[in-house]
Amino acid sequence: MGTFTIRQYGDPVLRQPTREIDDIDARVVKLAQDMIETMHAAPGVGLAANQVGVQRRLFVYDIGDGPKVVLNPRIVESSGEWTFEEGCLSVPGLSWPIVRPKEVHLVGIDLDGNELSIEASEYLGRVFQHEVDHLDGTLLIERLDEDQRREARGILRARALGLSEERPAGG
Ligand code: ZN
């Protein structure tokens, strides 16, 4: 096992959609294990493969009941509306109240190739939406409203110039 460096806002790999996984080989299993270790070390509740520089469609998550892996995830249905203070390991130290669907239906496969079909609401539903966004090359910055986005850009610009230093949180 080992840990990866988590790619940060501005890294182009975070803007690129990932490729589906056809073969669950030893490399994919090792990648998932190392991603779980990286997520726990951060600490975070979710991590997508492109956040560690790997353009494959999988994410890991752990909301307190043990780590899980989802390959080729898709959200096939969503409903409702829920506001949650959301952060990201690739945009450390910042969070915003973001409105997204409250319930989602996620499908994918696990590391053994079994089909997954999970109905999730509120917190877990939010984790799924955040990680699937990552795998599509979308960051939470793009889910902000206009005012939030303007503020975020200002902070991130100042940070890029080395004008501030904050600590990580999120997924
Ligand atoms: Zn994130």
Backbone and ligand atoms as CSV (ligand in chain L), in Angstrom:
chain,resi,resn,atom,element,x,y,z
A,1,MET,N,N,0.844,-1.202,0.000
A,1,MET,CA,C,0.000,0.000,0.000
A,1,MET,C,C,0.872,1.243,0.000
A,2,GLY,N,N,0.305,2.330,-0.426
A,2,GLY,CA,C,1.029,3.595,-0.427
A,2,GLY,C,C,0.046,4.716,-0.586
A,3,THR,N,N,0.530,5.919,-0.444
A,3,THR,CA,C,-0.378,7.047,-0.621
A,3,THR,C,C,0.059,7.900,-1.805
A,4,PHE,N,N,-0.926,8.570,-2.376
A,4,PHE,CA,C,-0.698,9.482,-3.486
A,4,PHE,C,C,-0.685,10.921,-2.981
A,5,THR,N,N,-0.125,11.797,-3.794
A,5,THR,CA,C,-0.313,13.224,-3.584
A,5,THR,C,C,-1.644,13.612,-4.226
A,6,ILE,N,N,-2.471,14.334,-3.487
A,6,ILE,CA,C,-3.764,14.748,-4.030
A,6,ILE,C,C,-3.569,15.989,-4.900
A,7,ARG,N,N,-4.025,15.888,-6.145
A,7,ARG,CA,C,-3.880,17.006,-7.091
A,7,ARG,C,C,-4.758,18.178,-6.660
A,8,GLN,N,N,-4.219,19.362,-6.836
A,8,GLN,CA,C,-4.873,20.566,-6.346
A,8,GLN,C,C,-5.487,21.390,-7.478
A,9,TYR,N,N,-6.457,22.208,-7.116
A,9,TYR,CA,C,-7.122,23.130,-8.028
A,9,TYR,C,C,-6.086,23.788,-8.945
A,10,GLY,N,N,-6.374,23.799,-10.246
A,10,GLY,CA,C,-5.433,24.355,-11.214
A,10,GLY,C,C,-4.721,23.258,-11.993
A,11,ASP,N,N,-4.672,22.042,-11.426
A,11,ASP,CA,C,-4.061,20.912,-12.127
A,11,ASP,C,C,-5.026,20.461,-13.229
A,12,PRO,N,N,-4.562,20.441,-14.493
A,12,PRO,CA,C,-5.468,20.124,-15.612
A,12,PRO,C,C,-6.111,18.741,-15.515
A,13,VAL,N,N,-5.494,17.815,-14.780
A,13,VAL,CA,C,-6.036,16.452,-14.679
A,13,VAL,C,C,-7.428,16.461,-14.029
A,14,LEU,N,N,-7.693,17.486,-13.228
A,14,LEU,CA,C,-8.997,17.589,-12.551
A,14,LEU,C,C,-10.112,18.016,-13.506
A,15,ARG,N,N,-9.741,18.529,-14.673
A,15,ARG,CA,C,-10.718,19.014,-15.655
A,15,ARG,C,C,-10.980,17.994,-16.753
A,16,GLN,N,N,-10.301,16.845,-16.684
A,16,GLN,CA,C,-10.439,15.862,-17.756
A,16,GLN,C,C,-11.347,14.714,-17.343
A,17,PRO,N,N,-12.349,14.389,-18.185
A,17,PRO,CA,C,-13.199,13.230,-17.884
A,17,PRO,C,C,-12.365,11.948,-17.870
A,18,THR,N,N,-12.748,11.006,-17.023
A,18,THR,CA,C,-11.989,9.761,-16.875
A,18,THR,C,C,-12.527,8.685,-17.823
A,19,ARG,N,N,-11.730,7.646,-18.028
A,19,ARG,CA,C,-12.109,6.533,-18.911
A,19,ARG,C,C,-12.702,5.379,-18.099
A,20,GLU,N,N,-13.710,4.718,-18.672
A,20,GLU,CA,C,-14.316,3.556,-18.010
A,20,GLU,C,C,-13.301,2.427,-17.867
A,21,ILE,N,N,-13.524,1.579,-16.879
A,21,ILE,CA,C,-12.638,0.451,-16.601
A,21,ILE,C,C,-13.265,-0.827,-17.170
A,22,ASP,N,N,-12.545,-1.488,-18.087
A,22,ASP,CA,C,-13.057,-2.718,-18.702
A,22,ASP,C,C,-12.573,-3.954,-17.954
A,23,ASP,N,N,-11.330,-3.909,-17.493
A,23,ASP,CA,C,-10.706,-5.054,-16.822
A,23,ASP,C,C,-10.392,-4.706,-15.383
A,24,ILE,N,N,-10.907,-5.498,-14.453
A,24,ILE,CA,C,-10.545,-5.285,-13.048
A,24,ILE,C,C,-9.314,-6.143,-12.769
A,25,ASP,N,N,-8.149,-5.586,-13.106
A,25,ASP,CA,C,-6.913,-6.340,-12.920
A,25,ASP,C,C,-6.215,-5.910,-11.624
A,26,ALA,N,N,-5.033,-6.485,-11.383
A,26,ALA,CA,C,-4.309,-6.208,-10.136
A,26,ALA,C,C,-3.980,-4.724,-9.987
A,27,ARG,N,N,-3.758,-4.052,-11.115
A,27,ARG,CA,C,-3.438,-2.613,-11.051
A,27,ARG,C,C,-4.609,-1.795,-10.540
A,28,VAL,N,N,-5.808,-2.174,-10.981
A,28,VAL,CA,C,-7.010,-1.454,-10.533
A,28,VAL,C,C,-7.228,-1.689,-9.036
A,29,VAL,N,N,-7.016,-2.939,-8.601
A,29,VAL,CA,C,-7.187,-3.268,-7.175
A,29,VAL,C,C,-6.186,-2.487,-6.334
A,30,LYS,N,N,-4.933,-2.443,-6.782
A,30,LYS,CA,C,-3.891,-1.697,-6.061
A,30,LYS,C,C,-4.209,-0.201,-6.034
A,31,LEU,N,N,-4.677,0.313,-7.167
A,31,LEU,CA,C,-5.061,1.727,-7.244
A,31,LEU,C,C,-6.136,2.035,-6.204
A,32,ALA,N,N,-7.162,1.178,-6.131
A,32,ALA,CA,C,-8.259,1.399,-5.178
A,32,ALA,C,C,-7.732,1.361,-3.746
A,33,GLN,N,N,-6.867,0.403,-3.437
A,33,GLN,CA,C,-6.300,0.302,-2.078
A,33,GLN,C,C,-5.508,1.552,-1.719
A,34,ASP,N,N,-4.692,2.002,-2.646
A,34,ASP,CA,C,-3.867,3.190,-2.373
A,34,ASP,C,C,-4.721,4.458,-2.287
A,35,MET,N,N,-5.817,4.484,-3.058
A,35,MET,CA,C,-6.734,5.633,-2.961
A,35,MET,C,C,-7.431,5.658,-1.601
A,36,ILE,N,N,-7.805,4.479,-1.097
A,36,ILE,CA,C,-8.443,4.411,0.234
A,36,ILE,C,C,-7.463,4.913,1.287
A,37,GLU,N,N,-6.210,4.474,1.191
A,37,GLU,CA,C,-5.206,4.924,2.156
A,37,GLU,C,C,-5.003,6.442,2.078
A,38,THR,N,N,-4.977,6.953,0.863
A,38,THR,CA,C,-4.801,8.397,0.657
A,38,THR,C,C,-5.981,9.181,1.225
A,39,MET,N,N,-7.202,8.659,0.994
A,39,MET,CA,C,-8.417,9.310,1.503
A,39,MET,C,C,-8.415,9.333,3.030
A,40,HIS,N,N,-8.071,8.207,3.636
A,40,HIS,CA,C,-8.049,8.151,5.105
A,40,HIS,C,C,-6.980,9.067,5.681
A,41,ALA,N,N,-5.836,9.145,5.023
A,41,ALA,CA,C,-4.729,9.966,5.526
A,41,ALA,C,C,-5.045,11.458,5.435
A,42,ALA,N,N,-5.882,11.827,4.451
A,42,ALA,CA,C,-6.093,13.266,4.166
A,42,ALA,C,C,-6.544,14.107,5.385
A,43,PRO,N,N,-7.578,13.812,6.186
A,43,PRO,CA,C,-8.586,12.778,5.933
A,43,PRO,C,C,-9.722,13.357,5.115
A,44,GLY,N,N,-10.399,12.441,4.360
A,44,GLY,CA,C,-11.552,12.861,3.577
A,44,GLY,C,C,-12.578,11.749,3.556
A,45,VAL,N,N,-13.759,12.028,2.993
A,45,VAL,CA,C,-14.839,11.044,2.959
A,45,VAL,C,C,-15.015,10.449,1.561
A,46,GLY,N,N,-14.282,10.991,0.578
A,46,GLY,CA,C,-14.381,10.464,-0.770
A,46,GLY,C,C,-13.171,10.909,-1.577
A,47,LEU,N,N,-12.823,10.112,-2.602
A,47,LEU,CA,C,-11.687,10.472,-3.447
A,47,LEU,C,C,-11.894,9.848,-4.825
A,48,ALA,N,N,-11.721,10.658,-5.859
A,48,ALA,CA,C,-11.865,10.191,-7.238
A,48,ALA,C,C,-10.475,9.972,-7.841
A,49,ALA,N,N,-10.379,9.006,-8.782
A,49,ALA,CA,C,-9.071,8.616,-9.317
A,49,ALA,C,C,-8.317,9.783,-9.949
A,50,ASN,N,N,-9.029,10.683,-10.632
A,50,ASN,CA,C,-8.261,11.782,-11.256
A,50,ASN,C,C,-7.732,12.770,-10.217
A,51,GLN,N,N,-8.236,12.705,-8.982
A,51,GLN,CA,C,-7.643,13.545,-7.930
A,51,GLN,C,C,-6.248,13.061,-7.546
A,52,VAL,N,N,-5.920,11.827,-7.924
A,52,VAL,CA,C,-4.545,11.363,-7.701
A,52,VAL,C,C,-3.833,11.176,-9.045
A,53,GLY,N,N,-4.384,11.801,-10.090
A,53,GLY,CA,C,-3.691,11.848,-11.374
A,53,GLY,C,C,-3.937,10.657,-12.281
A,54,VAL,N,N,-4.929,9.813,-11.951
A,54,VAL,CA,C,-5.209,8.619,-12.752
A,54,VAL,C,C,-6.546,8.790,-13.468
A,55,GLN,N,N,-6.530,8.733,-14.808
A,55,GLN,CA,C,-7.733,9.024,-15.602
A,55,GLN,C,C,-8.620,7.792,-15.778
A,56,ARG,N,N,-8.973,7.157,-14.661
A,56,ARG,CA,C,-9.870,6.003,-14.724
A,56,ARG,C,C,-11.125,6.302,-13.921
A,57,ARG,N,N,-12.249,5.673,-14.361
A,57,ARG,CA,C,-13.529,6.010,-13.750
A,57,ARG,C,C,-13.789,5.170,-12.493
A,58,LEU,N,N,-13.199,5.576,-11.373
A,58,LEU,CA,C,-13.540,4.963,-10.096
A,58,LEU,C,C,-13.367,5.963,-8.975
A,59,PHE,N,N,-14.163,5.753,-7.920
A,59,PHE,CA,C,-13.954,6.533,-6.713
A,59,PHE,C,C,-14.074,5.641,-5.493
A,60,VAL,N,N,-13.519,6.138,-4.390
A,60,VAL,CA,C,-13.627,5.440,-3.110
A,60,VAL,C,C,-14.339,6.383,-2.146
A,61,TYR,N,N,-14.990,5.815,-1.145
A,61,TYR,CA,C,-15.627,6.659,-0.138
A,61,TYR,C,C,-15.695,5.914,1.184
A,62,ASP,N,N,-15.846,6.674,2.246
A,62,ASP,CA,C,-15.992,6.107,3.587
A,62,ASP,C,C,-16.659,7.170,4.449
A,63,ILE,N,N,-17.944,6.936,4.742
A,63,ILE,CA,C,-18.646,7.929,5.561
A,63,ILE,C,C,-18.741,7.444,7.007
A,64,GLY,N,N,-17.815,6.552,7.383
A,64,GLY,CA,C,-17.732,6.130,8.783
A,64,GLY,C,C,-18.051,4.667,9.014
A,65,ASP,N,N,-18.508,3.973,7.951
A,65,ASP,CA,C,-18.826,2.546,8.134
A,65,ASP,C,C,-17.939,1.663,7.246
A,66,GLY,N,N,-16.717,2.139,7.006
A,66,GLY,CA,C,-15.753,1.345,6.242
A,66,GLY,C,C,-15.629,1.814,4.811
A,67,PRO,N,N,-14.437,1.617,4.227
A,67,PRO,CA,C,-14.174,2.095,2.866
A,67,PRO,C,C,-14.874,1.248,1.809
A,68,LYS,N,N,-15.338,1.915,0.766
A,68,LYS,CA,C,-15.987,1.226,-0.354
A,68,LYS,C,C,-15.460,1.793,-1.669
A,69,VAL,N,N,-15.552,0.951,-2.719
A,69,VAL,CA,C,-15.020,1.307,-4.033
A,69,VAL,C,C,-16.144,1.190,-5.053
A,70,VAL,N,N,-16.273,2.178,-5.934
A,70,VAL,CA,C,-17.251,2.095,-7.025
A,70,VAL,C,C,-16.533,2.336,-8.351
A,71,LEU,N,N,-16.630,1.342,-9.243
A,71,LEU,CA,C,-16.063,1.480,-10.584
A,71,LEU,C,C,-17.179,1.857,-11.552
A,72,ASN,N,N,-16.814,2.661,-12.544
A,72,ASN,CA,C,-17.747,3.092,-13.597
A,72,ASN,C,C,-19.082,3.612,-13.046
A,73,PRO,N,N,-19.025,4.482,-12.045
A,73,PRO,CA,C,-20.272,4.978,-11.454
A,73,PRO,C,C,-21.037,5.911,-12.389
A,74,ARG,N,N,-22.379,5.827,-12.293
A,74,ARG,CA,C,-23.269,6.743,-13.009
A,74,ARG,C,C,-24.443,7.047,-12.089
A,75,ILE,N,N,-24.872,8.289,-12.109
A,75,ILE,CA,C,-26.113,8.637,-11.425
A,75,ILE,C,C,-27.220,8.571,-12.458
A,76,VAL,N,N,-28.176,7.666,-12.223
A,76,VAL,CA,C,-29.210,7.430,-13.227
A,76,VAL,C,C,-30.509,8.148,-12.900
A,77,GLU,N,N,-30.629,8.629,-11.670
A,77,GLU,CA,C,-31.845,9.317,-11.268
A,77,GLU,C,C,-31.520,10.222,-10.095
A,78,SER,N,N,-32.160,11.386,-10.046
A,78,SER,CA,C,-31.973,12.253,-8.880
A,78,SER,C,C,-33.250,13.031,-8.639
A,79,SER,N,N,-33.475,13.420,-7.373
A,79,SER,CA,C,-34.694,14.161,-7.058
A,79,SER,C,C,-34.497,15.019,-5.816
A,80,GLY,N,N,-35.394,15.973,-5.649
A,80,GLY,CA,C,-35.369,16.823,-4.464
A,80,GLY,C,C,-34.278,17.869,-4.530
A,81,GLU,N,N,-34.082,18.530,-3.405
A,81,GLU,CA,C,-33.120,19.618,-3.334
A,81,GLU,C,C,-32.609,19.684,-1.903
A,82,TRP,N,N,-31.311,19.859,-1.730
A,82,TRP,CA,C,-30.727,19.861,-0.387
A,82,TRP,C,C,-29.498,20.766,-0.405
A,83,THR,N,N,-29.391,21.613,0.605
A,83,THR,CA,C,-28.241,22.500,0.717
A,83,THR,C,C,-27.278,21.937,1.749
A,84,PHE,N,N,-26.007,21.857,1.381
A,84,PHE,CA,C,-25.007,21.295,2.283
A,84,PHE,C,C,-23.690,22.050,2.109
A,85,GLU,N,N,-23.018,22.290,3.210
A,85,GLU,CA,C,-21.718,22.957,3.202
A,85,GLU,C,C,-20.690,21.965,2.663
A,86,GLU,N,N,-20.252,22.206,1.418
A,86,GLU,CA,C,-19.453,21.214,0.714
A,86,GLU,C,C,-18.011,21.687,0.522
A,87,GLY,N,N,-17.062,20.793,0.767
A,87,GLY,CA,C,-15.650,21.092,0.550
A,87,GLY,C,C,-15.032,20.061,-0.369
A,88,CYS,N,N,-13.743,20.238,-0.677
A,88,CYS,CA,C,-13.068,19.335,-1.620
A,88,CYS,C,C,-11.595,19.241,-1.260
A,89,LEU,N,N,-11.056,18.020,-1.280
A,89,LEU,CA,C,-9.633,17.832,-0.965
A,89,LEU,C,C,-8.730,18.508,-1.996
A,90,SER,N,N,-9.268,18.774,-3.181
A,90,SER,CA,C,-8.474,19.445,-4.212
A,90,SER,C,C,-8.601,20.967,-4.152
A,91,VAL,N,N,-9.471,21.433,-3.267
A,91,VAL,CA,C,-9.623,22.879,-3.033
A,91,VAL,C,C,-9.593,23.076,-1.508
A,92,PRO,N,N,-8.459,22.743,-0.878
A,92,PRO,CA,C,-8.412,22.616,0.583
A,92,PRO,C,C,-8.722,23.907,1.331
A,93,GLY,N,N,-9.357,23.712,2.488
A,93,GLY,CA,C,-9.587,24.831,3.392
A,93,GLY,C,C,-10.790,25.678,3.061
A,94,LEU,N,N,-11.500,25.362,1.972
A,94,LEU,CA,C,-12.641,26.181,1.571
A,94,LEU,C,C,-13.894,25.315,1.504
A,95,SER,N,N,-15.045,25.909,1.801
A,95,SER,CA,C,-16.314,25.203,1.633
A,95,SER,C,C,-17.407,26.226,1.396
A,96,TRP,N,N,-18.464,25.765,0.744
A,96,TRP,CA,C,-19.591,26.648,0.424
A,96,TRP,C,C,-20.893,25.873,0.588
A,97,PRO,N,N,-21.975,26.564,0.993
A,97,PRO,CA,C,-23.278,25.915,0.958
A,97,PRO,C,C,-23.707,25.737,-0.495
A,98,ILE,N,N,-23.856,24.492,-0.912
A,98,ILE,CA,C,-24.182,24.207,-2.313
A,98,ILE,C,C,-25.493,23.433,-2.376
A,99,VAL,N,N,-26.357,23.862,-3.302
A,99,VAL,CA,C,-27.648,23.202,-3.513
A,99,VAL,C,C,-27.486,22.134,-4.595
A,100,ARG,N,N,-27.901,20.929,-4.273
A,100,ARG,CA,C,-27.910,19.842,-5.259
A,100,ARG,C,C,-29.123,18.965,-4.959
A,101,PRO,N,N,-29.410,18.001,-5.855
A,101,PRO,CA,C,-30.489,17.051,-5.551
A,101,PRO,C,C,-30.246,16.347,-4.214
A,102,LYS,N,N,-31.353,16.045,-3.530
A,102,LYS,CA,C,-31.271,15.426,-2.208
A,102,LYS,C,C,-31.078,13.912,-2.301
A,103,GLU,N,N,-31.758,13.297,-3.277
A,103,GLU,CA,C,-31.677,11.845,-3.435
A,103,GLU,C,C,-31.099,11.508,-4.807
A,104,VAL,N,N,-30.229,10.505,-4.816
A,104,VAL,CA,C,-29.702,10.031,-6.094
A,104,VAL,C,C,-29.712,8.510,-6.125
A,105,HIS,N,N,-29.758,7.998,-7.345
A,105,HIS,CA,C,-29.632,6.559,-7.560
A,105,HIS,C,C,-28.334,6.341,-8.331
A,106,LEU,N,N,-27.381,5.691,-7.663
A,106,LEU,CA,C,-26.065,5.451,-8.253
A,106,LEU,C,C,-25.959,4.000,-8.710
A,107,VAL,N,N,-25.438,3.811,-9.912
A,107,VAL,CA,C,-25.129,2.446,-10.358
A,107,VAL,C,C,-23.649,2.370,-10.717
A,108,GLY,N,N,-23.092,1.168,-10.656
A,108,GLY,CA,C,-21.683,0.959,-10.970
A,108,GLY,C,C,-21.352,-0.489,-10.712
A,109,ILE,N,N,-20.057,-0.795,-10.565
A,109,ILE,CA,C,-19.663,-2.162,-10.194
A,109,ILE,C,C,-18.638,-2.081,-9.068
A,110,ASP,N,N,-18.551,-3.165,-8.292
A,110,ASP,CA,C,-17.546,-3.193,-7.227
A,110,ASP,C,C,-16.275,-3.875,-7.726
A,111,LEU,N,N,-15.301,-4.035,-6.852
A,111,LEU,CA,C,-13.995,-4.577,-7.255
A,111,LEU,C,C,-14.072,-6.040,-7.685
A,112,ASP,N,N,-15.178,-6.736,-7.293
A,112,ASP,CA,C,-15.352,-8.128,-7.708
A,112,ASP,C,C,-16.154,-8.234,-9.001
A,113,GLY,N,N,-16.535,-7.074,-9.547
A,113,GLY,CA,C,-17.303,-7.078,-10.787
A,113,GLY,C,C,-18.802,-7.191,-10.580
A,114,ASN,N,N,-19.250,-7.181,-9.317
A,114,ASN,CA,C,-20.692,-7.238,-9.041
A,114,ASN,C,C,-21.340,-5.893,-9.330
A,115,GLU,N,N,-22.554,-5.953,-9.868
A,115,GLU,CA,C,-23.273,-4.699,-10.128
A,115,GLU,C,C,-23.756,-4.070,-8.835
A,116,LEU,N,N,-23.588,-2.755,-8.757
A,116,LEU,CA,C,-24.045,-1.995,-7.595
A,116,LEU,C,C,-25.218,-1.137,-8.009
A,117,SER,N,N,-26.168,-0.990,-7.112
A,117,SER,CA,C,-27.301,-0.108,-7.326
A,117,SER,C,C,-27.657,0.453,-5.960
A,118,ILE,N,N,-27.337,1.718,-5.733
A,118,ILE,CA,C,-27.465,2.301,-4.392
A,118,ILE,C,C,-28.334,3.558,-4.442
A,119,GLU,N,N,-29.377,3.548,-3.619
A,119,GLU,CA,C,-30.193,4.761,-3.433
A,119,GLU,C,C,-29.613,5.505,-2.244
A,120,ALA,N,N,-29.246,6.757,-2.426
A,120,ALA,CA,C,-28.620,7.504,-1.341
A,120,ALA,C,C,-29.268,8.871,-1.220
A,121,SER,N,N,-29.387,9.331,0.032
A,121,SER,CA,C,-29.942,10.670,0.211
A,121,SER,C,C,-29.029,11.487,1.111
A,122,GLU,N,N,-29.281,12.789,1.134
A,122,GLU,CA,C,-28.537,13.737,1.959
A,122,GLU,C,C,-27.025,13.510,1.866
A,123,TYR,N,N,-26.375,13.190,2.992
A,123,TYR,CA,C,-24.911,13.205,3.019
A,123,TYR,C,C,-24.275,12.226,2.019
A,124,LEU,N,N,-24.720,10.958,2.059
A,124,LEU,CA,C,-24.134,9.990,1.126
A,124,LEU,C,C,-24.457,10.365,-0.317
A,125,GLY,N,N,-25.675,10.841,-0.527
A,125,GLY,CA,C,-26.050,11.293,-1.867
A,125,GLY,C,C,-25.142,12.418,-2.345
A,126,ARG,N,N,-24.767,13.291,-1.411
A,126,ARG,CA,C,-23.875,14.411,-1.738
A,126,ARG,C,C,-22.476,13.924,-2.102
A,127,VAL,N,N,-21.981,12.946,-1.330
A,127,VAL,CA,C,-20.656,12.374,-1.623
A,127,VAL,C,C,-20.654,11.776,-3.034
A,128,PHE,N,N,-21.696,11.019,-3.364
A,128,PHE,CA,C,-21.768,10.392,-4.691
A,128,PHE,C,C,-21.756,11.457,-5.800
A,129,GLN,N,N,-22.539,12.510,-5.627
A,129,GLN,CA,C,-22.615,13.547,-6.665
A,129,GLN,C,C,-21.270,14.258,-6.821
A,130,HIS,N,N,-20.611,14.522,-5.694
A,130,HIS,CA,C,-19.318,15.209,-5.713
A,130,HIS,C,C,-18.267,14.354,-6.449
A,131,GLU,N,N,-18.241,13.055,-6.147
A,131,GLU,CA,C,-17.213,12.190,-6.744
A,131,GLU,C,C,-17.494,11.910,-8.223
A,132,VAL,N,N,-18.772,11.729,-8.580
A,132,VAL,CA,C,-19.100,11.514,-9.993
A,132,VAL,C,C,-18.768,12.771,-10.796
A,133,ASP,N,N,-19.006,13.940,-10.207
A,133,ASP,CA,C,-18.596,15.198,-10.844
A,133,ASP,C,C,-17.095,15.181,-11.140
A,134,HIS,N,N,-16.289,14.805,-10.135
A,134,HIS,CA,C,-14.836,14.740,-10.349
A,134,HIS,C,C,-14.506,13.879,-11.565
A,135,LEU,N,N,-15.134,12.703,-11.630
A,135,LEU,CA,C,-14.817,11.752,-12.703
A,135,LEU,C,C,-15.251,12.272,-14.075
A,136,ASP,N,N,-16.189,13.242,-14.069
A,136,ASP,CA,C,-16.602,13.900,-15.316
A,136,ASP,C,C,-15.763,15.147,-15.599
A,137,GLY,N,N,-14.799,15.424,-14.718
A,137,GLY,CA,C,-13.938,16.597,-14.916
A,137,GLY,C,C,-14.537,17.894,-14.384
A,138,THR,N,N,-15.495,17.782,-13.461
A,138,THR,CA,C,-16.180,18.958,-12.910
A,138,THR,C,C,-15.811,19.170,-11.446
A,139,LEU,N,N,-15.401,20.387,-11.115
A,139,LEU,CA,C,-15.085,20.721,-9.715
A,139,LEU,C,C,-16.251,21.444,-9.062
A,140,LEU,N,N,-16.280,21.407,-7.726
A,140,LEU,CA,C,-17.398,22.031,-7.011
A,140,LEU,C,C,-17.503,23.526,-7.285
A,141,ILE,N,N,-16.419,24.162,-7.702
A,141,ILE,CA,C,-16.444,25.586,-8.056
A,141,ILE,C,C,-17.532,25.848,-9.097
A,142,GLU,N,N,-17.709,24.870,-10.000
A,142,GLU,CA,C,-18.706,25.029,-11.067
A,142,GLU,C,C,-20.136,24.848,-10.571
A,143,ARG,N,N,-20.299,24.393,-9.349
A,143,ARG,CA,C,-21.636,24.222,-8.754
A,143,ARG,C,C,-22.028,25.410,-7.887
A,144,LEU,N,N,-21.149,26.409,-7.782
A,144,LEU,CA,C,-21.438,27.580,-6.952
A,144,LEU,C,C,-22.343,28.556,-7.705
A,145,ASP,N,N,-23.051,29.392,-6.939
A,145,ASP,CA,C,-23.790,30.453,-7.612
A,145,ASP,C,C,-22.799,31.571,-7.970
A,146,GLU,N,N,-23.295,32.581,-8.678
A,146,GLU,CA,C,-22.409,33.604,-9.238
A,146,GLU,C,C,-21.576,34.337,-8.178
A,147,ASP,N,N,-22.240,34.715,-7.080
A,147,ASP,CA,C,-21.536,35.444,-6.016
A,147,ASP,C,C,-20.478,34.573,-5.351
A,148,GLN,N,N,-20.853,33.323,-5.055
A,148,GLN,CA,C,-19.911,32.396,-4.429
A,148,GLN,C,C,-18.702,32.169,-5.329
A,149,ARG,N,N,-18.984,32.070,-6.635
A,149,ARG,CA,C,-17.902,31.779,-7.577
A,149,ARG,C,C,-16.918,32.950,-7.670
A,150,ARG,N,N,-17.479,34.149,-7.644
A,150,ARG,CA,C,-16.632,35.338,-7.706
A,150,ARG,C,C,-15.705,35.373,-6.485
A,151,GLU,N,N,-16.306,35.101,-5.308
A,151,GLU,CA,C,-15.524,35.085,-4.075
A,151,GLU,C,C,-14.457,33.987,-4.128
A,152,ALA,N,N,-14.856,32.800,-4.601
A,152,ALA,CA,C,-13.934,31.671,-4.674
A,152,ALA,C,C,-12.746,31.989,-5.575
A,153,ARG,N,N,-13.032,32.591,-6.738
A,153,ARG,CA,C,-11.947,32.911,-7.678
A,153,ARG,C,C,-10.957,33.866,-7.040
A,154,GLY,N,N,-11.481,34.851,-6.272
A,154,GLY,CA,C,-10.612,35.815,-5.597
A,154,GLY,C,C,-9.684,35.135,-4.608
A,155,ILE,N,N,-10.262,34.239,-3.805
A,155,ILE,CA,C,-9.468,33.521,-2.802
A,155,ILE,C,C,-8.418,32.641,-3.479
A,156,LEU,N,N,-8.850,31.920,-4.530
A,156,LEU,CA,C,-7.938,30.994,-5.188
A,156,LEU,C,C,-6.831,31.734,-5.930
A,157,ARG,N,N,-7.152,32.927,-6.446
A,157,ARG,CA,C,-6.137,33.739,-7.126
A,157,ARG,C,C,-5.099,34.217,-6.108
A,158,ALA,N,N,-5.596,34.674,-4.956
A,158,ALA,CA,C,-4.689,35.139,-3.896
A,158,ALA,C,C,-3.790,33.998,-3.428
A,159,ARG,N,N,-4.405,32.811,-3.343
A,159,ARG,CA,C,-3.655,31.643,-2.891
A,159,ARG,C,C,-2.564,31.273,-3.900
A,160,ALA,N,N,-2.920,31.346,-5.204
A,160,ALA,CA,C,-1.945,31.031,-6.251
A,160,ALA,C,C,-0.755,31.985,-6.194
A,161,LEU,N,N,-1.011,33.204,-5.723
A,161,LEU,CA,C,0.059,34.194,-5.600
A,161,LEU,C,C,0.805,34.061,-4.265
A,162,GLY,N,N,0.372,33.066,-3.462
A,162,GLY,CA,C,1.056,32.823,-2.196
A,162,GLY,C,C,0.680,33.805,-1.104
A,163,LEU,N,N,-0.545,34.380,-1.199
A,163,LEU,CA,C,-0.956,35.397,-0.234
A,163,LEU,C,C,-1.708,34.812,0.957
A,164,SER,N,N,-2.046,33.499,0.904
A,164,SER,CA,C,-2.739,32.915,2.047
A,164,SER,C,C,-2.396,31.430,2.171
A,165,GLU,N,N,-2.655,30.892,3.362
A,165,GLU,CA,C,-2.357,29.489,3.622
A,165,GLU,C,C,-3.448,28.914,4.517
A,166,GLU,N,N,-4.145,27.866,4.020
A,166,GLU,CA,C,-5.205,27.268,4.835
A,166,GLU,C,C,-5.060,25.744,4.844
A,167,ARG,N,N,-5.802,25.087,5.727
A,167,ARG,CA,C,-5.662,23.651,5.906
A,167,ARG,C,C,-6.765,22.860,5.211
A,168,PRO,N,N,-6.460,21.603,4.789
A,168,PRO,CA,C,-7.412,20.781,4.058
A,168,PRO,C,C,-8.649,20.309,4.841
A,169,ALA,N,N,-9.735,20.062,4.101
A,169,ALA,CA,C,-10.935,19.368,4.582
A,169,ALA,C,C,-11.756,18.981,3.382
A,170,GLY,N,N,-12.595,17.982,3.482
A,170,GLY,CA,C,-13.519,17.657,2.391
A,170,GLY,C,C,-13.242,16.352,1.705
A,171,GLY,N,N,-13.678,16.238,0.402
A,171,GLY,CA,C,-13.594,14.955,-0.278
A,171,GLY,C,C,-13.268,15.020,-1.713
L,1,ZN,ZN,ZN,-13.517,16.895,-4.314
